[in-house]
Amino acid sequence: VLVIGGGDGGVLREVPRHASVEKIDICEIGKMVVEVSKQFFPDIAVGFEDPRVTLTVGDGVALLKNVPEGTYNTVIVDSSTLLVGYIVVPFVF
């Protein structure tokens, strides 16, 4: 699982509850968001302590562009920055 954004830890608190999840990568552009969340909202940021979690500080879209296709089964975007052209997918009916 890849979480783009989510530096507050809210999504990250929920994802590890699923036993089938083997690895969780989180890519947050703002290191300070993670630090503040851990300090002031430890009940929300508890997911960062899970041994399956790897935090990368940087641009989530850039990270996703640089990993081999099929690396992630699930990508969750929890970003306050609009990713125009990346999260809006045209549907054909």
C-alpha positions in Angstrom: 0.0 0.0 0.0 1.2 3.5 -0.8 -0.2 6.5 1.0 0.4 9.8 -0.7 0.1 12.7 1.8 -1.5 11.6 5.1 1.2 13.2 7.3 -1.3 13.5 10.1 -1.4 9.7 10.4 -5.1 9.3 10.2 -5.1 7.0 7.1 -2.0 5.3 8.4 -3.7 4.4 11.7 -6.4 2.5 9.8 -4.5 0.7 7.0 -2.5 -1.6 9.4 -5.7 -2.9 10.9 -6.0 -5.1 7.8 -3.9 -8.2 8.4 -3.4 -8.8 4.7 -1.3 -5.7 4.3 2.3 -6.6 4.3 4.0 -3.3 3.5 2.9 0.3 3.8 4.8 3.2 2.2 3.8 6.7 3.1 5.1 9.7 1.1 4.5 13.0 2.8 6.0 16.2 1.3 6.0 18.0 4.7 8.2 16.5 7.3 7.0 19.0 9.9 3.4 17.7 9.4 4.5 14.3 10.5 6.6 15.6 13.5 3.7 17.9 14.7 1.2 15.1 14.4 3.4 12.7 16.4 3.9 15.3 19.1 0.4 16.7 19.5 -1.8 14.0 18.1 -0.2 10.7 19.1 -3.5 8.8 19.1 -3.9 9.6 15.4 -0.2 9.3 14.5 0.1 5.8 16.1 0.4 4.2 12.7 3.9 5.6 12.1 5.1 3.1 14.8 3.9 0.0 12.8 7.0 -2.0 11.6 5.4 -2.4 8.2 5.5 1.4 7.6 8.3 3.2 5.7 8.1 7.0 5.6 9.5 8.9 2.6 9.6 12.7 2.8 9.1 14.0 -0.7 6.7 14.4 -3.7 4.3 11.4 -3.8 3.7 11.8 -7.6 7.4 11.8 -8.3 7.8 8.7 -6.1 5.0 6.9 -7.9 6.5 7.8 -11.3 9.9 6.2 -10.3 8.8 2.8 -9.0 8.2 -0.2 -11.3 4.6 -0.7 -12.5 2.8 -3.1 -10.2 4.8 -2.1 -7.1 1.6 -1.2 -5.2 -1.7 -2.9 -5.2 -3.4 0.1 -3.6 -2.6 3.8 -3.6 -4.4 6.1 -1.2 -4.2 9.8 -1.8 -4.7 11.9 1.4 -3.3 15.1 0.1 -4.3 18.7 0.6 -2.6 19.5 -2.8 -4.8 18.8 -5.8 -3.1 16.3 -8.1 -4.7 17.5 -11.4 -4.4 14.8 -14.1 -3.3 12.2 -11.6 -6.4 11.4 -9.5 -9.0 12.3 -12.1 -9.4 9.3 -14.4 -11.8 9.4 -17.3 -14.4 6.7 -17.3 -15.8 5.1 -20.5 -19.3 3.7 -20.4 
